[in-house]
């Protein structure tokens, strides 16, 4: 049985949002695979609204931070029935380095 999130990702509105935001079909395909993997291992996320999961994932993608929980750069955190983007400490370090303001 397909999860509620997997079914939602098949909707044209979500496909269009992801493709329009990311602009590259290969990047969008990888994003869908990555975010689906994150949701599949977290039962609390599976209960969240799909739109909030996609929104949180896109925030990480736009910042070019991987969502893999084991890497610690960025997380999608469930809060009741919604998901939120949370940057990890490694993600903060990465953004600081990229800014060029720190050595």
Phi and psi restraints in degrees (range 20) as a CNS / XPLOR table:
assign (resid 1 and name C) (resid 2 and name N)
       (resid 2 and name CA) (resid 2 and name C) 1.0 -75.6 20.0 2
assign (resid 2 and name N) (resid 2 and name CA)
       (resid 2 and name C) (resid 3 and name N) 1.0 144.7 20.0 2
assign (resid 2 and name C) (resid 3 and name N)
       (resid 3 and name CA) (resid 3 and name C) 1.0 -73.5 20.0 2
assign (resid 3 and name N) (resid 3 and name CA)
       (resid 3 and name C) (resid 4 and name N) 1.0 160.6 20.0 2
assign (resid 3 and name C) (resid 4 and name N)
       (resid 4 and name CA) (resid 4 and name C) 1.0 -58.0 20.0 2
assign (resid 4 and name N) (resid 4 and name CA)
       (resid 4 and name C) (resid 5 and name N) 1.0 -38.4 20.0 2
assign (resid 4 and name C) (resid 5 and name N)
       (resid 5 and name CA) (resid 5 and name C) 1.0 -67.4 20.0 2
assign (resid 5 and name N) (resid 5 and name CA)
       (resid 5 and name C) (resid 6 and name N) 1.0 -43.8 20.0 2
assign (resid 5 and name C) (resid 6 and name N)
       (resid 6 and name CA) (resid 6 and name C) 1.0 -60.2 20.0 2
assign (resid 6 and name N) (resid 6 and name CA)
       (resid 6 and name C) (resid 7 and name N) 1.0 -40.1 20.0 2
assign (resid 6 and name C) (resid 7 and name N)
       (resid 7 and name CA) (resid 7 and name C) 1.0 -65.8 20.0 2
assign (resid 7 and name N) (resid 7 and name CA)
       (resid 7 and name C) (resid 8 and name N) 1.0 -42.5 20.0 2
assign (resid 7 and name C) (resid 8 and name N)
       (resid 8 and name CA) (resid 8 and name C) 1.0 -62.1 20.0 2
assign (resid 8 and name N) (resid 8 and name CA)
       (resid 8 and name C) (resid 9 and name N) 1.0 -39.5 20.0 2
assign (resid 8 and name C) (resid 9 and name N)
       (resid 9 and name CA) (resid 9 and name C) 1.0 -64.7 20.0 2
assign (resid 9 and name N) (resid 9 and name CA)
       (resid 9 and name C) (resid 10 and name N) 1.0 -18.8 20.0 2
assign (resid 9 and name C) (resid 10 and name N)
       (resid 10 and name CA) (resid 10 and name C) 1.0 -81.8 20.0 2
assign (resid 10 and name N) (resid 10 and name CA)
       (resid 10 and name C) (resid 11 and name N) 1.0 -11.1 20.0 2
assign (resid 10 and name C) (resid 11 and name N)
       (resid 11 and name CA) (resid 11 and name C) 1.0 -69.7 20.0 2
assign (resid 11 and name N) (resid 11 and name CA)
       (resid 11 and name C) (resid 12 and name N) 1.0 141.8 20.0 2
assign (resid 11 and name C) (resid 12 and name N)
       (resid 12 and name CA) (resid 12 and name C) 1.0 -58.4 20.0 2
assign (resid 12 and name N) (resid 12 and name CA)
       (resid 12 and name C) (resid 13 and name N) 1.0 -35.4 20.0 2
assign (resid 12 and name C) (resid 13 and name N)
       (resid 13 and name CA) (resid 13 and name C) 1.0 -64.3 20.0 2
assign (resid 13 and name N) (resid 13 and name CA)
       (resid 13 and name C) (resid 14 and name N) 1.0 -40.5 20.0 2
assign (resid 13 and name C) (resid 14 and name N)
       (resid 14 and name CA) (resid 14 and name C) 1.0 -71.2 20.0 2
assign (resid 14 and name N) (resid 14 and name CA)
       (resid 14 and name C) (resid 15 and name N) 1.0 -40.7 20.0 2
assign (resid 14 and name C) (resid 15 and name N)
       (resid 15 and name CA) (resid 15 and name C) 1.0 -59.5 20.0 2
assign (resid 15 and name N) (resid 15 and name CA)
       (resid 15 and name C) (resid 16 and name N) 1.0 -44.3 20.0 2
assign (resid 15 and name C) (resid 16 and name N)
       (resid 16 and name CA) (resid 16 and name C) 1.0 -65.0 20.0 2
assign (resid 16 and name N) (resid 16 and name CA)
       (resid 16 and name C) (resid 17 and name N) 1.0 -45.0 20.0 2
assign (resid 16 and name C) (resid 17 and name N)
       (resid 17 and name CA) (resid 17 and name C) 1.0 -58.3 20.0 2
assign (resid 17 and name N) (resid 17 and name CA)
       (resid 17 and name C) (resid 18 and name N) 1.0 -47.4 20.0 2
assign (resid 17 and name C) (resid 18 and name N)
       (resid 18 and name CA) (resid 18 and name C) 1.0 -65.1 20.0 2
assign (resid 18 and name N) (resid 18 and name CA)
       (resid 18 and name C) (resid 19 and name N) 1.0 -47.6 20.0 2
assign (resid 18 and name C) (resid 19 and name N)
       (resid 19 and name CA) (resid 19 and name C) 1.0 -64.6 20.0 2
assign (resid 19 and name N) (resid 19 and name CA)
       (resid 19 and name C) (resid 20 and name N) 1.0 -41.9 20.0 2
assign (resid 19 and name C) (resid 20 and name N)
       (resid 20 and name CA) (resid 20 and name C) 1.0 -67.4 20.0 2
assign (resid 20 and name N) (resid 20 and name CA)
       (resid 20 and name C) (resid 21 and name N) 1.0 -39.1 20.0 2
assign (resid 20 and name C) (resid 21 and name N)
       (resid 21 and name CA) (resid 21 and name C) 1.0 -70.0 20.0 2
assign (resid 21 and name N) (resid 21 and name CA)
       (resid 21 and name C) (resid 22 and name N) 1.0 -43.5 20.0 2
assign (resid 21 and name C) (resid 22 and name N)
       (resid 22 and name CA) (resid 22 and name C) 1.0 -88.1 20.0 2
assign (resid 22 and name N) (resid 22 and name CA)
       (resid 22 and name C) (resid 23 and name N) 1.0 -27.1 20.0 2
assign (resid 22 and name C) (resid 23 and name N)
       (resid 23 and name CA) (resid 23 and name C) 1.0 75.7 20.0 2
assign (resid 23 and name N) (resid 23 and name CA)
       (resid 23 and name C) (resid 24 and name N) 1.0 -9.6 20.0 2
assign (resid 23 and name C) (resid 24 and name N)
       (resid 24 and name CA) (resid 24 and name C) 1.0 -131.3 20.0 2
assign (resid 24 and name N) (resid 24 and name CA)
       (resid 24 and name C) (resid 25 and name N) 1.0 123.5 20.0 2
assign (resid 24 and name C) (resid 25 and name N)
       (resid 25 and name CA) (resid 25 and name C) 1.0 -61.6 20.0 2
assign (resid 25 and name N) (resid 25 and name CA)
       (resid 25 and name C) (resid 26 and name N) 1.0 -35.7 20.0 2
assign (resid 25 and name C) (resid 26 and name N)
       (resid 26 and name CA) (resid 26 and name C) 1.0 -70.7 20.0 2
assign (resid 26 and name N) (resid 26 and name CA)
       (resid 26 and name C) (resid 27 and name N) 1.0 -40.3 20.0 2
assign (resid 26 and name C) (resid 27 and name N)
       (resid 27 and name CA) (resid 27 and name C) 1.0 -64.1 20.0 2
assign (resid 27 and name N) (resid 27 and name CA)
       (resid 27 and name C) (resid 28 and name N) 1.0 -41.3 20.0 2
assign (resid 27 and name C) (resid 28 and name N)
       (resid 28 and name CA) (resid 28 and name C) 1.0 -63.7 20.0 2
assign (resid 28 and name N) (resid 28 and name CA)
       (resid 28 and name C) (resid 29 and name N) 1.0 -41.0 20.0 2
assign (resid 28 and name C) (resid 29 and name N)
       (resid 29 and name CA) (resid 29 and name C) 1.0 -62.9 20.0 2
assign (resid 29 and name N) (resid 29 and name CA)
       (resid 29 and name C) (resid 30 and name N) 1.0 -43.8 20.0 2
assign (resid 29 and name C) (resid 30 and name N)
       (resid 30 and name CA) (resid 30 and name C) 1.0 -66.0 20.0 2
assign (resid 30 and name N) (resid 30 and name CA)
       (resid 30 and name C) (resid 31 and name N) 1.0 -39.9 20.0 2
assign (resid 30 and name C) (resid 31 and name N)
       (resid 31 and name CA) (resid 31 and name C) 1.0 -59.2 20.0 2
assign (resid 31 and name N) (resid 31 and name CA)
       (resid 31 and name C) (resid 32 and name N) 1.0 -47.1 20.0 2
assign (resid 31 and name C) (resid 32 and name N)
       (resid 32 and name CA) (resid 32 and name C) 1.0 -61.2 20.0 2
assign (resid 32 and name N) (resid 32 and name CA)
       (resid 32 and name C) (resid 33 and name N) 1.0 -41.6 20.0 2
assign (resid 32 and name C) (resid 33 and name N)
       (resid 33 and name CA) (resid 33 and name C) 1.0 -64.2 20.0 2
assign (resid 33 and name N) (resid 33 and name CA)
       (resid 33 and name C) (resid 34 and name N) 1.0 -44.0 20.0 2
assign (resid 33 and name C) (resid 34 and name N)
       (resid 34 and name CA) (resid 34 and name C) 1.0 -64.9 20.0 2
assign (resid 34 and name N) (resid 34 and name CA)
       (resid 34 and name C) (resid 35 and name N) 1.0 -47.9 20.0 2
assign (resid 34 and name C) (resid 35 and name N)
       (resid 35 and name CA) (resid 35 and name C) 1.0 -69.7 20.0 2
assign (resid 35 and name N) (resid 35 and name CA)
       (resid 35 and name C) (resid 36 and name N) 1.0 -33.5 20.0 2
assign (resid 35 and name C) (resid 36 and name N)
       (resid 36 and name CA) (resid 36 and name C) 1.0 -64.3 20.0 2
assign (resid 36 and name N) (resid 36 and name CA)
       (resid 36 and name C) (resid 37 and name N) 1.0 -38.9 20.0 2
assign (resid 36 and name C) (resid 37 and name N)
       (resid 37 and name CA) (resid 37 and name C) 1.0 -64.4 20.0 2
assign (resid 37 and name N) (resid 37 and name CA)
       (resid 37 and name C) (resid 38 and name N) 1.0 -41.7 20.0 2
assign (resid 37 and name C) (resid 38 and name N)
       (resid 38 and name CA) (resid 38 and name C) 1.0 -63.0 20.0 2
assign (resid 38 and name N) (resid 38 and name CA)
       (resid 38 and name C) (resid 39 and name N) 1.0 -44.2 20.0 2
assign (resid 38 and name C) (resid 39 and name N)
       (resid 39 and name CA) (resid 39 and name C) 1.0 -68.6 20.0 2
assign (resid 39 and name N) (resid 39 and name CA)
       (resid 39 and name C) (resid 40 and name N) 1.0 -37.2 20.0 2
assign (resid 39 and name C) (resid 40 and name N)
       (resid 40 and name CA) (resid 40 and name C) 1.0 -65.3 20.0 2
assign (resid 40 and name N) (resid 40 and name CA)
       (resid 40 and name C) (resid 41 and name N) 1.0 -24.3 20.0 2
assign (resid 40 and name C) (resid 41 and name N)
       (resid 41 and name CA) (resid 41 and name C) 1.0 -98.3 20.0 2
assign (resid 41 and name N) (resid 41 and name CA)
       (resid 41 and name C) (resid 42 and name N) 1.0 2.0 20.0 2
assign (resid 41 and name C) (resid 42 and name N)
       (resid 42 and name CA) (resid 42 and name C) 1.0 -127.4 20.0 2
assign (resid 42 and name N) (resid 42 and name CA)
       (resid 42 and name C) (resid 43 and name N) 1.0 103.0 20.0 2
assign (resid 42 and name C) (resid 43 and name N)
       (resid 43 and name CA) (resid 43 and name C) 1.0 -61.8 20.0 2
assign (resid 43 and name N) (resid 43 and name CA)
       (resid 43 and name C) (resid 44 and name N) 1.0 -32.9 20.0 2
assign (resid 43 and name C) (resid 44 and name N)
       (resid 44 and name CA) (resid 44 and name C) 1.0 -66.7 20.0 2
assign (resid 44 and name N) (resid 44 and name CA)
       (resid 44 and name C) (resid 45 and name N) 1.0 -38.7 20.0 2
assign (resid 44 and name C) (resid 45 and name N)
       (resid 45 and name CA) (resid 45 and name C) 1.0 -66.1 20.0 2
assign (resid 45 and name N) (resid 45 and name CA)
       (resid 45 and name C) (resid 46 and name N) 1.0 -33.5 20.0 2
assign (resid 45 and name C) (resid 46 and name N)
       (resid 46 and name CA) (resid 46 and name C) 1.0 -61.9 20.0 2
assign (resid 46 and name N) (resid 46 and name CA)
       (resid 46 and name C) (resid 47 and name N) 1.0 -21.5 20.0 2
assign (resid 46 and name C) (resid 47 and name N)
       (resid 47 and name CA) (resid 47 and name C) 1.0 -90.4 20.0 2
assign (resid 47 and name N) (resid 47 and name CA)
       (resid 47 and name C) (resid 48 and name N) 1.0 -7.1 20.0 2
assign (resid 47 and name C) (resid 48 and name N)
       (resid 48 and name CA) (resid 48 and name C) 1.0 -82.3 20.0 2
assign (resid 48 and name N) (resid 48 and name CA)
       (resid 48 and name C) (resid 49 and name N) 1.0 159.4 20.0 2
assign (resid 48 and name C) (resid 49 and name N)
       (resid 49 and name CA) (resid 49 and name C) 1.0 -62.1 20.0 2
assign (resid 49 and name N) (resid 49 and name CA)
       (resid 49 and name C) (resid 50 and name N) 1.0 129.7 20.0 2
assign (resid 49 and name C) (resid 50 and name N)
       (resid 50 and name CA) (resid 50 and name C) 1.0 -60.2 20.0 2
assign (resid 50 and name N) (resid 50 and name CA)
       (resid 50 and name C) (resid 51 and name N) 1.0 -36.7 20.0 2
assign (resid 50 and name C) (resid 51 and name N)
       (resid 51 and name CA) (resid 51 and name C) 1.0 -62.9 20.0 2
assign (resid 51 and name N) (resid 51 and name CA)
       (resid 51 and name C) (resid 52 and name N) 1.0 -37.9 20.0 2
assign (resid 51 and name C) (resid 52 and name N)
       (resid 52 and name CA) (resid 52 and name C) 1.0 -72.6 20.0 2
assign (resid 52 and name N) (resid 52 and name CA)
       (resid 52 and name C) (resid 53 and name N) 1.0 -31.0 20.0 2
assign (resid 52 and name C) (resid 53 and name N)
       (resid 53 and name CA) (resid 53 and name C) 1.0 -67.2 20.0 2
assign (resid 53 and name N) (resid 53 and name CA)
       (resid 53 and name C) (resid 54 and name N) 1.0 -47.5 20.0 2
assign (resid 53 and name C) (resid 54 and name N)
       (resid 54 and name CA) (resid 54 and name C) 1.0 -62.2 20.0 2
assign (resid 54 and name N) (resid 54 and name CA)
       (resid 54 and name C) (resid 55 and name N) 1.0 -43.1 20.0 2
assign (resid 54 and name C) (resid 55 and name N)
       (resid 55 and name CA) (resid 55 and name C) 1.0 -60.5 20.0 2
assign (resid 55 and name N) (resid 55 and name CA)
       (resid 55 and name C) (resid 56 and name N) 1.0 -45.8 20.0 2
assign (resid 55 and name C) (resid 56 and name N)
       (resid 56 and name CA) (resid 56 and name C) 1.0 -63.3 20.0 2
assign (resid 56 and name N) (resid 56 and name CA)
       (resid 56 and name C) (resid 57 and name N) 1.0 -41.9 20.0 2
assign (resid 56 and name C) (resid 57 and name N)
       (resid 57 and name CA) (resid 57 and name C) 1.0 -64.9 20.0 2
assign (resid 57 and name N) (resid 57 and name CA)
       (resid 57 and name C) (resid 58 and name N) 1.0 -39.0 20.0 2
assign (resid 57 and name C) (resid 58 and name N)
       (resid 58 and name CA) (resid 58 and name C) 1.0 -66.1 20.0 2
assign (resid 58 and name N) (resid 58 and name CA)
       (resid 58 and name C) (resid 59 and name N) 1.0 -34.1 20.0 2
assign (resid 58 and name C) (resid 59 and name N)
       (resid 59 and name CA) (resid 59 and name C) 1.0 -61.2 20.0 2
assign (resid 59 and name N) (resid 59 and name CA)
       (resid 59 and name C) (resid 60 and name N) 1.0 -43.5 20.0 2
assign (resid 59 and name C) (resid 60 and name N)
       (resid 60 and name CA) (resid 60 and name C) 1.0 -64.8 20.0 2
assign (resid 60 and name N) (resid 60 and name CA)
       (resid 60 and name C) (resid 61 and name N) 1.0 -42.1 20.0 2
assign (resid 60 and name C) (resid 61 and name N)
       (resid 61 and name CA) (resid 61 and name C) 1.0 -64.7 20.0 2
assign (resid 61 and name N) (resid 61 and name CA)
       (resid 61 and name C) (resid 62 and name N) 1.0 -42.3 20.0 2
assign (resid 61 and name C) (resid 62 and name N)
       (resid 62 and name CA) (resid 62 and name C) 1.0 -63.7 20.0 2
assign (resid 62 and name N) (resid 62 and name CA)
       (resid 62 and name C) (resid 63 and name N) 1.0 -34.1 20.0 2
assign (resid 62 and name C) (resid 63 and name N)
       (resid 63 and name CA) (resid 63 and name C) 1.0 -82.6 20.0 2
assign (resid 63 and name N) (resid 63 and name CA)
       (resid 63 and name C) (resid 64 and name N) 1.0 -1.0 20.0 2
assign (resid 63 and name C) (resid 64 and name N)
       (resid 64 and name CA) (resid 64 and name C) 1.0 58.3 20.0 2
assign (resid 64 and name N) (resid 64 and name CA)
       (resid 64 and name C) (resid 65 and name N) 1.0 45.5 20.0 2
assign (resid 64 and name C) (resid 65 and name N)
       (resid 65 and name CA) (resid 65 and name C) 1.0 -114.9 20.0 2
assign (resid 65 and name N) (resid 65 and name CA)
       (resid 65 and name C) (resid 66 and name N) 1.0 127.2 20.0 2
assign (resid 65 and name C) (resid 66 and name N)
       (resid 66 and name CA) (resid 66 and name C) 1.0 -67.0 20.0 2
assign (resid 66 and name N) (resid 66 and name CA)
       (resid 66 and name C) (resid 67 and name N) 1.0 144.8 20.0 2
assign (resid 66 and name C) (resid 67 and name N)
       (resid 67 and name CA) (resid 67 and name C) 1.0 -89.7 20.0 2
assign (resid 67 and name N) (resid 67 and name CA)
       (resid 67 and name C) (resid 68 and name N) 1.0 -5.3 20.0 2
assign (resid 67 and name C) (resid 68 and name N)
       (resid 68 and name CA) (resid 68 and name C) 1.0 -57.7 20.0 2
assign (resid 68 and name N) (resid 68 and name CA)
       (resid 68 and name C) (resid 69 and name N) 1.0 119.8 20.0 2
assign (resid 68 and name C) (resid 69 and name N)
       (resid 69 and name CA) (resid 69 and name C) 1.0 -60.1 20.0 2
assign (resid 69 and name N) (resid 69 and name CA)
       (resid 69 and name C) (resid 70 and name N) 1.0 -26.7 20.0 2
assign (resid 69 and name C) (resid 70 and name N)
       (resid 70 and name CA) (resid 70 and name C) 1.0 -74.1 20.0 2
assign (resid 70 and name N) (resid 70 and name CA)
       (resid 70 and name C) (resid 71 and name N) 1.0 -20.6 20.0 2
assign (resid 70 and name C) (resid 71 and name N)
       (resid 71 and name CA) (resid 71 and name C) 1.0 -83.5 20.0 2
assign (resid 71 and name N) (resid 71 and name CA)
       (resid 71 and name C) (resid 72 and name N) 1.0 -31.1 20.0 2
assign (resid 71 and name C) (resid 72 and name N)
       (resid 72 and name CA) (resid 72 and name C) 1.0 80.7 20.0 2
assign (resid 72 and name N) (resid 72 and name CA)
       (resid 72 and name C) (resid 73 and name N) 1.0 15.9 20.0 2
assign (resid 72 and name C) (resid 73 and name N)
       (resid 73 and name CA) (resid 73 and name C) 1.0 -83.1 20.0 2
assign (resid 73 and name N) (resid 73 and name CA)
       (resid 73 and name C) (resid 74 and name N) 1.0 -44.0 20.0 2
assign (resid 73 and name C) (resid 74 and name N)
       (resid 74 and name CA) (resid 74 and name C) 1.0 -152.5 20.0 2
assign (resid 74 and name N) (resid 74 and name CA)
       (resid 74 and name C) (resid 75 and name N) 1.0 152.9 20.0 2
assign (resid 74 and name C) (resid 75 and name N)
       (resid 75 and name CA) (resid 75 and name C) 1.0 -135.2 20.0 2
assign (resid 75 and name N) (resid 75 and name CA)
       (resid 75 and name C) (resid 76 and name N) 1.0 154.4 20.0 2
assign (resid 75 and name C) (resid 76 and name N)
       (resid 76 and name CA) (resid 76 and name C) 1.0 -109.4 20.0 2
assign (resid 76 and name N) (resid 76 and name CA)
       (resid 76 and name C) (resid 77 and name N) 1.0 116.2 20.0 2
assign (resid 76 and name C) (resid 77 and name N)
       (resid 77 and name CA) (resid 77 and name C) 1.0 -107.9 20.0 2
assign (resid 77 and name N) (resid 77 and name CA)
       (resid 77 and name C) (resid 78 and name N) 1.0 128.0 20.0 2
assign (resid 77 and name C) (resid 78 and name N)
       (resid 78 and name CA) (resid 78 and name C) 1.0 -79.6 20.0 2
assign (resid 78 and name N) (resid 78 and name CA)
       (resid 78 and name C) (resid 79 and name N) 1.0 132.3 20.0 2
assign (resid 78 and name C) (resid 79 and name N)
       (resid 79 and name CA) (resid 79 and name C) 1.0 -129.0 20.0 2
assign (resid 79 and name N) (resid 79 and name CA)
       (resid 79 and name C) (resid 80 and name N) 1.0 105.3 20.0 2
assign (resid 79 and name C) (resid 80 and name N)
       (resid 80 and name CA) (resid 80 and name C) 1.0 57.2 20.0 2
assign (resid 80 and name N) (resid 80 and name CA)
       (resid 80 and name C) (resid 81 and name N) 1.0 -116.2 20.0 2
assign (resid 80 and name C) (resid 81 and name N)
       (resid 81 and name CA) (resid 81 and name C) 1.0 -105.8 20.0 2
assign (resid 81 and name N) (resid 81 and name CA)
       (resid 81 and name C) (resid 82 and name N) 1.0 15.0 20.0 2
assign (resid 81 and name C) (resid 82 and name N)
       (resid 82 and name CA) (resid 82 and name C) 1.0 -124.3 20.0 2
assign (resid 82 and name N) (resid 82 and name CA)
       (resid 82 and name C) (resid 83 and name N) 1.0 157.1 20.0 2
assign (resid 82 and name C) (resid 83 and name N)
       (resid 83 and name CA) (resid 83 and name C) 1.0 -113.8 20.0 2
assign (resid 83 and name N) (resid 83 and name CA)
       (resid 83 and name C) (resid 84 and name N) 1.0 147.1 20.0 2
assign (resid 83 and name C) (resid 84 and name N)
       (resid 84 and name CA) (resid 84 and name C) 1.0 -132.2 20.0 2
assign (resid 84 and name N) (resid 84 and name CA)
       (resid 84 and name C) (resid 85 and name N) 1.0 148.5 20.0 2
assign (resid 84 and name C) (resid 85 and name N)
       (resid 85 and name CA) (resid 85 and name C) 1.0 -76.2 20.0 2
assign (resid 85 and name N) (resid 85 and name CA)
       (resid 85 and name C) (resid 86 and name N) 1.0 137.3 20.0 2
assign (resid 85 and name C) (resid 86 and name N)
       (resid 86 and name CA) (resid 86 and name C) 1.0 -136.9 20.0 2
assign (resid 86 and name N) (resid 86 and name CA)
       (resid 86 and name C) (resid 87 and name N) 1.0 120.8 20.0 2
assign (resid 86 and name C) (resid 87 and name N)
       (resid 87 and name CA) (resid 87 and name C) 1.0 -80.5 20.0 2
assign (resid 87 and name N) (resid 87 and name CA)
       (resid 87 and name C) (resid 88 and name N) 1.0 139.4 20.0 2
assign (resid 87 and name C) (resid 88 and name N)
       (resid 88 and name CA) (resid 88 and name C) 1.0 -89.5 20.0 2
assign (resid 88 and name N) (resid 88 and name CA)
       (resid 88 and name C) (resid 89 and name N) 1.0 168.1 20.0 2
assign (resid 88 and name C) (resid 89 and name N)
       (resid 89 and name CA) (resid 89 and name C) 1.0 -62.8 20.0 2
assign (resid 89 and name N) (resid 89 and name CA)
       (resid 89 and name C) (resid 90 and name N) 1.0 -34.0 20.0 2
assign (resid 89 and name C) (resid 90 and name N)
       (resid 90 and name CA) (resid 90 and name C) 1.0 -67.3 20.0 2
assign (resid 90 and name N) (resid 90 and name CA)
       (resid 90 and name C) (resid 91 and name N) 1.0 -33.2 20.0 2
assign (resid 90 and name C) (resid 91 and name N)
       (resid 91 and name CA) (resid 91 and name C) 1.0 -66.5 20.0 2
assign (resid 91 and name N) (resid 91 and name CA)
       (resid 91 and name C) (resid 92 and name N) 1.0 -40.0 20.0 2
assign (resid 91 and name C) (resid 92 and name N)
       (resid 92 and name CA) (resid 92 and name C) 1.0 -62.5 20.0 2
assign (resid 92 and name N) (resid 92 and name CA)
       (resid 92 and name C) (resid 93 and name N) 1.0 -43.9 20.0 2
assign (resid 92 and name C) (resid 93 and name N)
       (resid 93 and name CA) (resid 93 and name C) 1.0 -60.7 20.0 2
assign (resid 93 and name N) (resid 93 and name CA)
       (resid 93 and name C) (resid 94 and name N) 1.0 -44.6 20.0 2
assign (resid 93 and name C) (resid 94 and name N)
       (resid 94 and name CA) (resid 94 and name C) 1.0 -60.4 20.0 2
assign (resid 94 and name N) (resid 94 and name CA)
       (resid 94 and name C) (resid 95 and name N) 1.0 -45.2 20.0 2
assign (resid 94 and name C) (resid 95 and name N)
       (resid 95 and name CA) (resid 95 and name C) 1.0 -65.4 20.0 2
assign (resid 95 and name N) (resid 95 and name CA)
       (resid 95 and name C) (resid 96 and name N) 1.0 -37.3 20.0 2
assign (resid 95 and name C) (resid 96 and name N)
       (resid 96 and name CA) (resid 96 and name C) 1.0 -62.9 20.0 2
assign (resid 96 and name N) (resid 96 and name CA)
       (resid 96 and name C) (resid 97 and name N) 1.0 -45.4 20.0 2
assign (resid 96 and name C) (resid 97 and name N)
       (resid 97 and name CA) (resid 97 and name C) 1.0 -61.6 20.0 2
assign (resid 97 and name N) (resid 97 and name CA)
       (resid 97 and name C) (resid 98 and name N) 1.0 -44.2 20.0 2
assign (resid 97 and name C) (resid 98 and name N)
       (resid 98 and name CA) (resid 98 and name C) 1.0 -65.5 20.0 2
assign (resid 98 and name N) (resid 98 and name CA)
       (resid 98 and name C) (resid 99 and name N) 1.0 -26.9 20.0 2
assign (resid 98 and name C) (resid 99 and name N)
       (resid 99 and name CA) (resid 99 and name C) 1.0 -66.4 20.0 2
assign (resid 99 and name N) (resid 99 and name CA)
       (resid 99 and name C) (resid 100 and name N) 1.0 -24.3 20.0 2
assign (resid 99 and name C) (resid 100 and name N)
       (resid 100 and name CA) (resid 100 and name C) 1.0 80.9 20.0 2
assign (resid 100 and name N) (resid 100 and name CA)
       (resid 100 and name C) (resid 101 and name N) 1.0 1.6 20.0 2
assign (resid 100 and name C) (resid 101 and name N)
       (resid 101 and name CA) (resid 101 and name C) 1.0 -87.2 20.0 2
assign (resid 101 and name N) (resid 101 and name CA)
       (resid 101 and name C) (resid 102 and name N) 1.0 -9.1 20.0 2
assign (resid 101 and name C) (resid 102 and name N)
       (resid 102 and name CA) (resid 102 and name C) 1.0 -129.2 20.0 2
assign (resid 102 and name N) (resid 102 and name CA)
       (resid 102 and name C) (resid 103 and name N) 1.0 151.6 20.0 2
